Amino acid sequence: MEIFFSIVQRKVVTPNDFTSLDQVEDRLIAFERRCNETARPFRWKYTPASNSRQPAGCDHQPAVLASAA
């Protein structure tokens, strides 16, 4: 959800030049229609292995590794 809301904020809400709530609604609806026409899945880059690298001096285990132990 955070990814979706960050996209909406960058592409719809910014710049904040609305003079009424109707304009906000119209822009959100237009964005929704455009996105639905060109929708495709996100390409996730996060994996549990990418979270296994810890900064120097860090002595706690990430939740993914701790649950497997």
PyMOL Python script that loads the backbone (N, CA, C, O; Angstrom):
from pymol import cmd

cmd.read_pdbstr("""\
ATOM      1  N   MET A   1       0.825  -1.196   0.000  1.00  0.00           N
ATOM      2  CA  MET A   1       0.000   0.000   0.000  1.00  0.00           C
ATOM      3  C   MET A   1       0.864   1.253   0.000  1.00  0.00           C
ATOM      4  O   MET A   1       0.513   2.258  -0.619  1.00  0.00           O
ATOM      5  N   GLU A   2       2.009   1.190   0.705  1.00  0.00           N
ATOM      6  CA  GLU A   2       2.854   2.376   0.760  1.00  0.00           C
ATOM      7  C   GLU A   2       3.336   2.775  -0.624  1.00  0.00           C
ATOM      8  O   GLU A   2       3.428   3.962  -0.935  1.00  0.00           O
ATOM      9  N   ILE A   3       3.643   1.790  -1.451  1.00  0.00           N
ATOM     10  CA  ILE A   3       4.102   2.086  -2.810  1.00  0.00           C
ATOM     11  C   ILE A   3       2.991   2.784  -3.587  1.00  0.00           C
ATOM     12  O   ILE A   3       3.237   3.776  -4.272  1.00  0.00           O
ATOM     13  N   PHE A   4       1.781   2.270  -3.481  1.00  0.00           N
ATOM     14  CA  PHE A   4       0.652   2.868  -4.199  1.00  0.00           C
ATOM     15  C   PHE A   4       0.444   4.320  -3.769  1.00  0.00           C
ATOM     16  O   PHE A   4       0.291   5.202  -4.615  1.00  0.00           O
ATOM     17  N   PHE A   5       0.438   4.569  -2.469  1.00  0.00           N
ATOM     18  CA  PHE A   5       0.194   5.933  -2.002  1.00  0.00           C
ATOM     19  C   PHE A   5       1.333   6.875  -2.370  1.00  0.00           C
ATOM     20  O   PHE A   5       1.094   8.057  -2.620  1.00  0.00           O
ATOM     21  N   SER A   6       2.566   6.376  -2.409  1.00  0.00           N
ATOM     22  CA  SER A   6       3.665   7.249  -2.824  1.00  0.00           C
ATOM     23  C   SER A   6       3.539   7.611  -4.302  1.00  0.00           C
ATOM     24  O   SER A   6       3.872   8.730  -4.694  1.00  0.00           O
ATOM     25  N   ILE A   7       3.064   6.679  -5.121  1.00  0.00           N
ATOM     26  CA  ILE A   7       2.835   6.971  -6.544  1.00  0.00           C
ATOM     27  C   ILE A   7       1.727   8.005  -6.694  1.00  0.00           C
ATOM     28  O   ILE A   7       1.860   8.952  -7.470  1.00  0.00           O
ATOM     29  N   VAL A   8       0.635   7.830  -5.957  1.00  0.00           N
ATOM     30  CA  VAL A   8      -0.467   8.800  -6.016  1.00  0.00           C
ATOM     31  C   VAL A   8       0.021  10.174  -5.582  1.00  0.00           C
ATOM     32  O   VAL A   8      -0.325  11.178  -6.203  1.00  0.00           O
ATOM     33  N   GLN A   9       0.812  10.226  -4.534  1.00  0.00           N
ATOM     34  CA  GLN A   9       1.301  11.522  -4.066  1.00  0.00           C
ATOM     35  C   GLN A   9       2.176  12.192  -5.118  1.00  0.00           C
ATOM     36  O   GLN A   9       2.035  13.390  -5.366  1.00  0.00           O
ATOM     37  N   ARG A  10       3.086  11.430  -5.745  1.00  0.00           N
ATOM     38  CA  ARG A  10       3.987  12.005  -6.738  1.00  0.00           C
ATOM     39  C   ARG A  10       3.277  12.396  -8.028  1.00  0.00           C
ATOM     40  O   ARG A  10       3.577  13.440  -8.607  1.00  0.00           O
ATOM     41  N   LYS A  11       2.338  11.569  -8.483  1.00  0.00           N
ATOM     42  CA  LYS A  11       1.759  11.775  -9.803  1.00  0.00           C
ATOM     43  C   LYS A  11       0.404  12.461  -9.813  1.00  0.00           C
ATOM     44  O   LYS A  11      -0.031  12.942 -10.859  1.00  0.00           O
ATOM     45  N   VAL A  12      -0.271  12.518  -8.673  1.00  0.00           N
ATOM     46  CA  VAL A  12      -1.622  13.083  -8.648  1.00  0.00           C
ATOM     47  C   VAL A  12      -1.696  14.306  -7.745  1.00  0.00           C
ATOM     48  O   VAL A  12      -2.166  15.362  -8.169  1.00  0.00           O
ATOM     49  N   VAL A  13      -1.253  14.178  -6.548  1.00  0.00           N
ATOM     50  CA  VAL A  13      -1.453  15.229  -5.546  1.00  0.00           C
ATOM     51  C   VAL A  13      -0.429  16.351  -5.668  1.00  0.00           C
ATOM     52  O   VAL A  13      -0.724  17.488  -5.300  1.00  0.00           O
ATOM     53  N   THR A  14       0.761  16.061  -6.173  1.00  0.00           N
ATOM     54  CA  THR A  14       1.802  17.071  -6.318  1.00  0.00           C
ATOM     55  C   THR A  14       1.837  17.524  -7.765  1.00  0.00           C
ATOM     56  O   THR A  14       1.918  16.662  -8.640  1.00  0.00           O
ATOM     57  N   PRO A  15       1.784  18.782  -8.077  1.00  0.00           N
ATOM     58  CA  PRO A  15       1.732  19.914  -7.165  1.00  0.00           C
ATOM     59  C   PRO A  15       0.329  20.120  -6.606  1.00  0.00           C
ATOM     60  O   PRO A  15      -0.672  19.803  -7.248  1.00  0.00           O
ATOM     61  N   ASN A  16       0.288  20.642  -5.431  1.00  0.00           N
ATOM     62  CA  ASN A  16      -0.978  20.855  -4.737  1.00  0.00           C
ATOM     63  C   ASN A  16      -1.574  22.186  -5.201  1.00  0.00           C
ATOM     64  O   ASN A  16      -1.500  23.191  -4.494  1.00  0.00           O
ATOM     65  N   ASP A  17      -2.154  22.176  -6.376  1.00  0.00           N
ATOM     66  CA  ASP A  17      -2.694  23.406  -6.972  1.00  0.00           C
ATOM     67  C   ASP A  17      -4.207  23.346  -7.139  1.00  0.00           C
ATOM     68  O   ASP A  17      -4.761  23.962  -8.050  1.00  0.00           O
ATOM     69  N   PHE A  18      -4.866  22.614  -6.270  1.00  0.00           N
ATOM     70  CA  PHE A  18      -6.319  22.445  -6.366  1.00  0.00           C
ATOM     71  C   PHE A  18      -7.041  23.629  -5.738  1.00  0.00           C
ATOM     72  O   PHE A  18      -6.595  24.188  -4.735  1.00  0.00           O
ATOM     73  N   THR A  19      -8.157  23.999  -6.341  1.00  0.00           N
ATOM     74  CA  THR A  19      -8.975  25.068  -5.773  1.00  0.00           C
ATOM     75  C   THR A  19     -10.244  24.525  -5.121  1.00  0.00           C
ATOM     76  O   THR A  19     -10.975  25.257  -4.454  1.00  0.00           O
ATOM     77  N   SER A  20     -10.500  23.210  -5.329  1.00  0.00           N
ATOM     78  CA  SER A  20     -11.676  22.610  -4.699  1.00  0.00           C
ATOM     79  C   SER A  20     -11.460  21.108  -4.564  1.00  0.00           C
ATOM     80  O   SER A  20     -10.593  20.529  -5.219  1.00  0.00           O
ATOM     81  N   LEU A  21     -12.254  20.495  -3.712  1.00  0.00           N
ATOM     82  CA  LEU A  21     -12.184  19.047  -3.534  1.00  0.00           C
ATOM     83  C   LEU A  21     -12.661  18.321  -4.794  1.00  0.00           C
ATOM     84  O   LEU A  21     -12.246  17.194  -5.061  1.00  0.00           O
ATOM     85  N   ASP A  22     -13.527  18.967  -5.557  1.00  0.00           N
ATOM     86  CA  ASP A  22     -13.983  18.364  -6.817  1.00  0.00           C
ATOM     87  C   ASP A  22     -12.816  18.169  -7.782  1.00  0.00           C
ATOM     88  O   ASP A  22     -12.761  17.165  -8.491  1.00  0.00           O
ATOM     89  N   GLN A  23     -11.884  19.119  -7.814  1.00  0.00           N
ATOM     90  CA  GLN A  23     -10.708  18.982  -8.675  1.00  0.00           C
ATOM     91  C   GLN A  23      -9.837  17.807  -8.228  1.00  0.00           C
ATOM     92  O   GLN A  23      -9.314  17.068  -9.061  1.00  0.00           O
ATOM     93  N   VAL A  24      -9.683  17.639  -6.924  1.00  0.00           N
ATOM     94  CA  VAL A  24      -8.913  16.511  -6.395  1.00  0.00           C
ATOM     95  C   VAL A  24      -9.577  15.206  -6.814  1.00  0.00           C
ATOM     96  O   VAL A  24      -8.913  14.284  -7.286  1.00  0.00           O
ATOM     97  N   GLU A  25     -10.879  15.138  -6.639  1.00  0.00           N
ATOM     98  CA  GLU A  25     -11.621  13.931  -7.006  1.00  0.00           C
ATOM     99  C   GLU A  25     -11.483  13.639  -8.498  1.00  0.00           C
ATOM    100  O   GLU A  25     -11.249  12.493  -8.883  1.00  0.00           O
ATOM    101  N   ASP A  26     -11.625  14.657  -9.337  1.00  0.00           N
ATOM    102  CA  ASP A  26     -11.517  14.464 -10.786  1.00  0.00           C
ATOM    103  C   ASP A  26     -10.134  13.952 -11.175  1.00  0.00           C
ATOM    104  O   ASP A  26     -10.012  13.063 -12.018  1.00  0.00           O
ATOM    105  N   ARG A  27      -9.091  14.514 -10.561  1.00  0.00           N
ATOM    106  CA  ARG A  27      -7.734  14.092 -10.899  1.00  0.00           C
ATOM    107  C   ARG A  27      -7.476  12.663 -10.429  1.00  0.00           C
ATOM    108  O   ARG A  27      -6.827  11.893 -11.137  1.00  0.00           O
ATOM    109  N   LEU A  28      -7.973  12.294  -9.246  1.00  0.00           N
ATOM    110  CA  LEU A  28      -7.813  10.921  -8.749  1.00  0.00           C
ATOM    111  C   LEU A  28      -8.543   9.917  -9.646  1.00  0.00           C
ATOM    112  O   LEU A  28      -8.016   8.844  -9.938  1.00  0.00           O
ATOM    113  N   ILE A  29      -9.736  10.262 -10.074  1.00  0.00           N
ATOM    114  CA  ILE A  29     -10.510   9.366 -10.949  1.00  0.00           C
ATOM    115  C   ILE A  29      -9.804   9.211 -12.301  1.00  0.00           C
ATOM    116  O   ILE A  29      -9.723   8.102 -12.830  1.00  0.00           O
ATOM    117  N   ALA A  30      -9.296  10.306 -12.859  1.00  0.00           N
ATOM    118  CA  ALA A  30      -8.577  10.233 -14.132  1.00  0.00           C
ATOM    119  C   ALA A  30      -7.324   9.370 -13.990  1.00  0.00           C
ATOM    120  O   ALA A  30      -7.006   8.582 -14.881  1.00  0.00           O
ATOM    121  N   PHE A  31      -6.612   9.518 -12.872  1.00  0.00           N
ATOM    122  CA  PHE A  31      -5.419   8.697 -12.621  1.00  0.00           C
ATOM    123  C   PHE A  31      -5.794   7.222 -12.516  1.00  0.00           C
ATOM    124  O   PHE A  31      -5.102   6.363 -13.064  1.00  0.00           O
ATOM    125  N   GLU A  32      -6.874   6.930 -11.823  1.00  0.00           N
ATOM    126  CA  GLU A  32      -7.321   5.545 -11.679  1.00  0.00           C
ATOM    127  C   GLU A  32      -7.635   4.931 -13.050  1.00  0.00           C
ATOM    128  O   GLU A  32      -7.230   3.805 -13.339  1.00  0.00           O
ATOM    129  N   ARG A  33      -8.339   5.659 -13.866  1.00  0.00           N
ATOM    130  CA  ARG A  33      -8.681   5.148 -15.206  1.00  0.00           C
ATOM    131  C   ARG A  33      -7.430   4.892 -16.045  1.00  0.00           C
ATOM    132  O   ARG A  33      -7.308   3.862 -16.708  1.00  0.00           O
ATOM    133  N   ARG A  34      -6.499   5.858 -16.002  1.00  0.00           N
ATOM    134  CA  ARG A  34      -5.252   5.710 -16.762  1.00  0.00           C
ATOM    135  C   ARG A  34      -4.455   4.503 -16.272  1.00  0.00           C
ATOM    136  O   ARG A  34      -3.922   3.741 -17.079  1.00  0.00           O
ATOM    137  N   CYS A  35      -4.374   4.329 -14.970  1.00  0.00           N
ATOM    138  CA  CYS A  35      -3.625   3.200 -14.399  1.00  0.00           C
ATOM    139  C   CYS A  35      -4.281   1.870 -14.745  1.00  0.00           C
ATOM    140  O   CYS A  35      -3.585   0.900 -15.046  1.00  0.00           O
ATOM    141  N   ASN A  36      -5.593   1.810 -14.706  1.00  0.00           N
ATOM    142  CA  ASN A  36      -6.286   0.561 -15.026  1.00  0.00           C
ATOM    143  C   ASN A  36      -6.091   0.155 -16.486  1.00  0.00           C
ATOM    144  O   ASN A  36      -6.087  -1.034 -16.805  1.00  0.00           O
ATOM    145  N   GLU A  37      -5.932   1.129 -17.363  1.00  0.00           N
ATOM    146  CA  GLU A  37      -5.712   0.821 -18.777  1.00  0.00           C
ATOM    147  C   GLU A  37      -4.304   0.291 -19.036  1.00  0.00           C
ATOM    148  O   GLU A  37      -4.099  -0.501 -19.955  1.00  0.00           O
ATOM    149  N   THR A  38      -3.343   0.719 -18.240  1.00  0.00           N
ATOM    150  CA  THR A  38      -1.945   0.345 -18.473  1.00  0.00           C
ATOM    151  C   THR A  38      -1.368  -0.484 -17.330  1.00  0.00           C
ATOM    152  O   THR A  38      -0.149  -0.564 -17.177  1.00  0.00           O
ATOM    153  N   ALA A  39      -2.224  -1.094 -16.534  1.00  0.00           N
ATOM    154  CA  ALA A  39      -1.770  -1.803 -15.332  1.00  0.00           C
ATOM    155  C   ALA A  39      -0.851  -2.972 -15.666  1.00  0.00           C
ATOM    156  O   ALA A  39      -1.062  -3.699 -16.636  1.00  0.00           O
ATOM    157  N   ARG A  40       0.174  -3.129 -14.831  1.00  0.00           N
ATOM    158  CA  ARG A  40       1.053  -4.295 -14.881  1.00  0.00           C
ATOM    159  C   ARG A  40       1.634  -4.491 -13.488  1.00  0.00           C
ATOM    160  O   ARG A  40       1.702  -3.534 -12.717  1.00  0.00           O
ATOM    161  N   PRO A  41       2.051  -5.692 -13.149  1.00  0.00           N
ATOM    162  CA  PRO A  41       2.546  -5.958 -11.799  1.00  0.00           C
ATOM    163  C   PRO A  41       3.834  -5.185 -11.492  1.00  0.00           C
ATOM    164  O   PRO A  41       4.615  -4.866 -12.389  1.00  0.00           O
ATOM    165  N   PHE A  42       4.031  -4.895 -10.208  1.00  0.00           N
ATOM    166  CA  PHE A  42       5.295  -4.309  -9.772  1.00  0.00           C
ATOM    167  C   PHE A  42       6.388  -5.348  -9.903  1.00  0.00           C
ATOM    168  O   PHE A  42       6.125  -6.541  -9.751  1.00  0.00           O
ATOM    169  N   ARG A  43       7.590  -4.926 -10.177  1.00  0.00           N
ATOM    170  CA  ARG A  43       8.739  -5.826 -10.171  1.00  0.00           C
ATOM    171  C   ARG A  43       9.444  -5.657  -8.838  1.00  0.00           C
ATOM    172  O   ARG A  43      10.230  -4.729  -8.646  1.00  0.00           O
ATOM    173  N   TRP A  44       9.151  -6.574  -7.913  1.00  0.00           N
ATOM    174  CA  TRP A  44       9.702  -6.497  -6.569  1.00  0.00           C
ATOM    175  C   TRP A  44      11.181  -6.811  -6.606  1.00  0.00           C
ATOM    176  O   TRP A  44      11.599  -7.749  -7.285  1.00  0.00           O
ATOM    177  N   LYS A  45      11.974  -6.043  -5.891  1.00  0.00           N
ATOM    178  CA  LYS A  45      13.415  -6.259  -5.825  1.00  0.00           C
ATOM    179  C   LYS A  45      13.838  -6.754  -4.454  1.00  0.00           C
ATOM    180  O   LYS A  45      14.981  -7.178  -4.284  1.00  0.00           O
ATOM    181  N   TYR A  46      12.961  -6.714  -3.488  1.00  0.00           N
ATOM    182  CA  TYR A  46      13.288  -7.138  -2.133  1.00  0.00           C
ATOM    183  C   TYR A  46      13.211  -8.650  -2.027  1.00  0.00           C
ATOM    184  O   TYR A  46      12.262  -9.269  -2.508  1.00  0.00           O
ATOM    185  N   THR A  47      14.196  -9.226  -1.408  1.00  0.00           N
ATOM    186  CA  THR A  47      14.182 -10.652  -1.075  1.00  0.00           C
ATOM    187  C   THR A  47      14.678 -10.798   0.355  1.00  0.00           C
ATOM    188  O   THR A  47      15.377  -9.913   0.848  1.00  0.00           O
ATOM    189  N   PRO A  48      14.339 -11.885   1.033  1.00  0.00           N
ATOM    190  CA  PRO A  48      14.876 -12.086   2.387  1.00  0.00           C
ATOM    191  C   PRO A  48      16.405 -12.071   2.400  1.00  0.00           C
ATOM    192  O   PRO A  48      17.007 -11.624   3.377  1.00  0.00           O
ATOM    193  N   ALA A  49      17.031 -12.546   1.343  1.00  0.00           N
ATOM    194  CA  ALA A  49      18.502 -12.551   1.286  1.00  0.00           C
ATOM    195  C   ALA A  49      19.054 -11.127   1.265  1.00  0.00           C
ATOM    196  O   ALA A  49      20.124 -10.883   1.823  1.00  0.00           O
ATOM    197  N   SER A  50      18.361 -10.193   0.645  1.00  0.00           N
ATOM    198  CA  SER A  50      18.852  -8.814   0.604  1.00  0.00           C
ATOM    199  C   SER A  50      18.759  -8.156   1.972  1.00  0.00           C
ATOM    200  O   SER A  50      19.425  -7.150   2.216  1.00  0.00           O
ATOM    201  N   ASN A  51      17.956  -8.699   2.859  1.00  0.00           N
ATOM    202  CA  ASN A  51      17.814  -8.156   4.208  1.00  0.00           C
ATOM    203  C   ASN A  51      18.819  -8.781   5.177  1.00  0.00           C
ATOM    204  O   ASN A  51      18.910  -8.348   6.325  1.00  0.00           O
ATOM    205  N   SER A  52      19.572  -9.786   4.735  1.00  0.00           N
ATOM    206  CA  SER A  52      20.454 -10.500   5.653  1.00  0.00           C
ATOM    207  C   SER A  52      21.760  -9.766   5.911  1.00  0.00           C
ATOM    208  O   SER A  52      22.471 -10.100   6.858  1.00  0.00           O
ATOM    209  N   ARG A  53      22.090  -8.781   5.096  1.00  0.00           N
ATOM    210  CA  ARG A  53      23.318  -8.020   5.328  1.00  0.00           C
ATOM    211  C   ARG A  53      23.077  -6.993   6.422  1.00  0.00           C
ATOM    212  O   ARG A  53      22.163  -6.174   6.331  1.00  0.00           O
ATOM    213  N   GLN A  54      23.908  -7.043   7.459  1.00  0.00           N
ATOM    214  CA  GLN A  54      23.738  -6.139   8.591  1.00  0.00           C
ATOM    215  C   GLN A  54      24.888  -5.150   8.642  1.00  0.00           C
ATOM    216  O   GLN A  54      26.000  -5.478   8.226  1.00  0.00           O
ATOM    217  N   PRO A  55      24.646  -3.951   9.140  1.00  0.00           N
ATOM    218  CA  PRO A  55      25.732  -2.989   9.321  1.00  0.00           C
ATOM    219  C   PRO A  55      26.724  -3.501  10.349  1.00  0.00           C
ATOM    220  O   PRO A  55      26.370  -4.304  11.213  1.00  0.00           O
ATOM    221  N   ALA A  56      27.956  -3.045  10.261  1.00  0.00           N
ATOM    222  CA  ALA A  56      28.985  -3.440  11.225  1.00  0.00           C
ATOM    223  C   ALA A  56      28.548  -3.048  12.625  1.00  0.00           C
ATOM    224  O   ALA A  56      28.032  -1.951  12.837  1.00  0.00           O
ATOM    225  N   GLY A  57      28.755  -3.946  13.580  1.00  0.00           N
ATOM    226  CA  GLY A  57      28.398  -3.685  14.964  1.00  0.00           C
ATOM    227  C   GLY A  57      26.958  -4.017  15.304  1.00  0.00           C
ATOM    228  O   GLY A  57      26.561  -3.881  16.461  1.00  0.00           O
ATOM    229  N   CYS A  58      26.176  -4.440  14.351  1.00  0.00           N
ATOM    230  CA  CYS A  58      24.785  -4.790  14.592  1.00  0.00           C
ATOM    231  C   CYS A  58      24.737  -6.231  15.079  1.00  0.00           C
ATOM    232  O   CYS A  58      25.203  -7.132  14.381  1.00  0.00           O
ATOM    233  N   ASP A  59      24.176  -6.466  16.278  1.00  0.00           N
ATOM    234  CA  ASP A  59      24.205  -7.815  16.839  1.00  0.00           C
ATOM    235  C   ASP A  59      22.850  -8.491  16.868  1.00  0.00           C
ATOM    236  O   ASP A  59      22.735  -9.585  17.420  1.00  0.00           O
ATOM    237  N   HIS A  60      21.822  -7.890  16.299  1.00  0.00           N
ATOM    238  CA  HIS A  60      20.510  -8.560  16.303  1.00  0.00           C
ATOM    239  C   HIS A  60      20.294  -9.283  14.979  1.00  0.00           C
ATOM    240  O   HIS A  60      20.899  -8.938  13.964  1.00  0.00           O
ATOM    241  N   GLN A  61      19.441 -10.268  15.003  1.00  0.00           N
ATOM    242  CA  GLN A  61      19.115 -11.038  13.798  1.00  0.00           C
ATOM    243  C   GLN A  61      17.857 -10.471  13.171  1.00  0.00           C
ATOM    244  O   GLN A  61      16.902 -10.163  13.885  1.00  0.00           O
ATOM    245  N   PRO A  62      17.832 -10.324  11.847  1.00  0.00           N
ATOM    246  CA  PRO A  62      16.585  -9.925  11.189  1.00  0.00           C
ATOM    247  C   PRO A  62      15.507 -10.965  11.467  1.00  0.00           C
ATOM    248  O   PRO A  62      15.814 -12.139  11.674  1.00  0.00           O
ATOM    249  N   ALA A  63      14.257 -10.545  11.474  1.00  0.00           N
ATOM    250  CA  ALA A  63      13.135 -11.439  11.797  1.00  0.00           C
ATOM    251  C   ALA A  63      13.098 -12.656  10.888  1.00  0.00           C
ATOM    252  O   ALA A  63      12.735 -13.742  11.337  1.00  0.00           O
ATOM    253  N   VAL A  64      13.463 -12.504   9.630  1.00  0.00           N
ATOM    254  CA  VAL A  64      13.420 -13.611   8.681  1.00  0.00           C
ATOM    255  C   VAL A  64      14.398 -14.689   9.098  1.00  0.00           C
ATOM    256  O   VAL A  64      14.071 -15.875   9.058  1.00  0.00           O
ATOM    257  N   LEU A  65      15.600 -14.286   9.499  1.00  0.00           N
ATOM    258  CA  LEU A  65      16.625 -15.265   9.878  1.00  0.00           C
ATOM    259  C   LEU A  65      16.362 -15.820  11.276  1.00  0.00           C
ATOM    260  O   LEU A  65      16.619 -16.998  11.525  1.00  0.00           O
ATOM    261  N   ALA A  66      15.860 -15.003  12.181  1.00  0.00           N
ATOM    262  CA  ALA A  66      15.617 -15.445  13.554  1.00  0.00           C
ATOM    263  C   ALA A  66      14.532 -16.513  13.596  1.00  0.00           C
ATOM    264  O   ALA A  66      14.621 -17.444  14.397  1.00  0.00           O
ATOM    265  N   SER A  67      13.522 -16.402  12.764  1.00  0.00           N
ATOM    266  CA  SER A  67      12.444 -17.380  12.793  1.00  0.00           C
ATOM    267  C   SER A  67      12.883 -18.715  12.203  1.00  0.00           C
ATOM    268  O   SER A  67      12.315 -19.752  12.543  1.00  0.00           O
ATOM    269  N   ALA A  68      13.885 -18.707  11.326  1.00  0.00           N
ATOM    270  CA  ALA A  68      14.366 -19.943  10.709  1.00  0.00           C
ATOM    271  C   ALA A  68      15.325 -20.685  11.632  1.00  0.00           C
ATOM    272  O   ALA A  68      15.562 -21.876  11.426  1.00  0.00           O
ATOM    273  N   ALA A  69      15.879 -20.030  12.633  1.00  0.00           N
ATOM    274  CA  ALA A  69      16.877 -20.648  13.514  1.00  0.00           C
ATOM    275  C   ALA A  69      16.250 -21.540  14.561  1.00  0.00           C
ATOM    276  O   ALA A  69      16.960 -22.130  15.375  1.00  0.00           O
TER     277      ALA A  69
END
""", "prot")
cmd.dss("prot")
cmd.show_as("cartoon", "prot")
cmd.util.cbc("prot")
cmd.orient("prot")
